Amino acid sequence: MLFFCRALGYGGGPASIPLVENEVVGHYHWMTVGEFSRVLALGNALPGPIATKMAGYIGYEQAGILGSFIALLATVGPSLILLIVLLKLLFKYKDSPKVKRLTLLIRPIIVIMLGLMAYDFFATSVRQSGWLPMLGIAAVSFILLGRLKVHPAFVVAGALCFGAVFMG
């Protein structure tokens, strides 16, 4: 099923995260929302495409090295196959006004899906940790990112360390 999530994940890795979350948490129950949010946070802290990092980790958790390999293949394979098969068609219509309009219509849907996933993470965080730690992490993150211009990877890593030490 992750193959179909990736094939239908228009907009790249971040756009396919809600689709993966729906399958991993909602359909197969391989992880809880909290576990998935930790995998997402860790994946965001590491360099490289988010979808492949998450797929590799989830595959490894479910079936070891073979599971990781299959998950990575399922993540990269659909895009690779579609690009090879449809490359000529893509180049022919890439500047088409209809294609550009379709892209503009799809963007709000991606934003809504990411927003719903963020709300699920927020609600789970409040239930598991309470308001005080969550607001503290949010305030410190806002100051570090907005005011002090600290790189997001360091902020995510710091929040992960705080969570591991004080909330784990």
N, C-alpha and C positions, 0 to 999 in steps of 0.2 A: 504494500500500500504506500510505502514511502516513495516508491518509484512514481506513483501517480501524483503525490504531493509535489514532488520536484518538477514533474512534467507540467503541472498546472500552476506552478508557483511563479506567475508572471511578476516581474519586478526584481528578480534576483533573490539572493539568500535571505535578506531581512523580510521580504514579502512572503517567503514560504515558511517562515517561522510559525505563524499561527496555524498553518496547515499541518506542520509537523507536530505542533503541540496538541492539536485536536486528535491526531492519530495516536501519539505516544501516551497522552494523558487520558483523553476522553474515550477513545475506541478500544485500544489494547490494554490500557491500565498498566503499562510498564513502569510508569513513574507517577508521582503525585505532582500537583502544580508547584509545590515548593521545591521538589527535586528538579523539576524541569527548569524552574527559574534559576536555580543554582548552576545548572549546566549552561544555561543561556548566559549568565553573568560570567562564568569562567570562559566560555567561548568568545565573549566580547573582549575579555582581557588579553586574549592571545592574538597574535597577528595571523592574518589570512582570512579566507572566506568563512563566514559564520556557519553556513549550512553544512559544509563538509566537516568542520570540527565537531559540530553537534552530532551529525550522523555517525561519524567514527566512534564517538564516545558512547552513544546510545547502542550502536551495534555491538560494541565491545562488552557493554554491560549485559546485553541479552544473550550473546553467543560467543564471546571471546574474540580471538583474532579473526576467525572466519566471519563472524558476525560483523566485525568492523570493516572488513574488506567488502563484504556484500553491501553493507549500508553505504560505504563510500562510492561503490560502483553504481548503486541505485540513485545516489545523489548527483553524480557527475554524468552518468550514462544518458539520461533522457535529453539533456541539453546538448550533449555532444552529438548524439544521433540526429536530433532535429536540426542542428546547425549544419551538419554534413549533408543531410537529405534536402533541406530547404534553403540552402545558401543562395542559390540563384534566385529563388523567389523573394528572399529577404532583400537582396540587393536591388531587385526590380522595384519593390514597393516601399522601400525604407523612407522615402521622402513624400509619400502619398498623403494628402490632406485627411483622407479617411483613416489611415493608420494613426496619424498624429491625434485625430479626434478620439479614436478608440483609446489611445493611451491616456488622454486627459480624462476620459470617463472611468477608466479602471483605477486611477490613482486614489480617488476618494474611497473606493471599496477597500483598497490596501490599507489606507489610514484607519478606517473603521475596524478592520480585522486586527491591526496592531493595537488600537485603542482598547478593544475588548480583551485582548490578551493582557495588556498592561493593567486593566481593571481587575482581572482575575488574580494577577500577581499581587496587586495592592490589597485586595480582600484577604487573600491567603496570608500575606505578611502581617496584617492587622490581627487576624485570628491566632496566628502562631506566636508572634512576638509582642504584640501590643502596640499602642500608639507611640509611646515614648521613644523606644529604640528606632522605630521607623522614621519618626519626625526628626530625630537627631541625625540619623544617617542622611536623610534628605537635606537638612539644613547645612550640614558640613559639606556634602557633595555640591550643593548650590554655591556655597562660598568658594570651594576649591575650583570648581569649573568656571563659574561666572566671574568671580572677582580676581582670583589669583591665577587664572588661566593654566591650571595644572592639567596635564594630559589625561584624558578620560580613562586610559588603561590603568594609570596609577590610582585614580579614584575608585575604580571597580576593584582593583587588587586590595586597596585599603579597606573597602567595605567588606570584601570577602574575609579578610583577616579579622576584622572586628567581629563579624558574624561567627566565625569559627571559634574565636576565643571567648566571647561574651554571650553568644546566643546558641551555640552548638551544644 
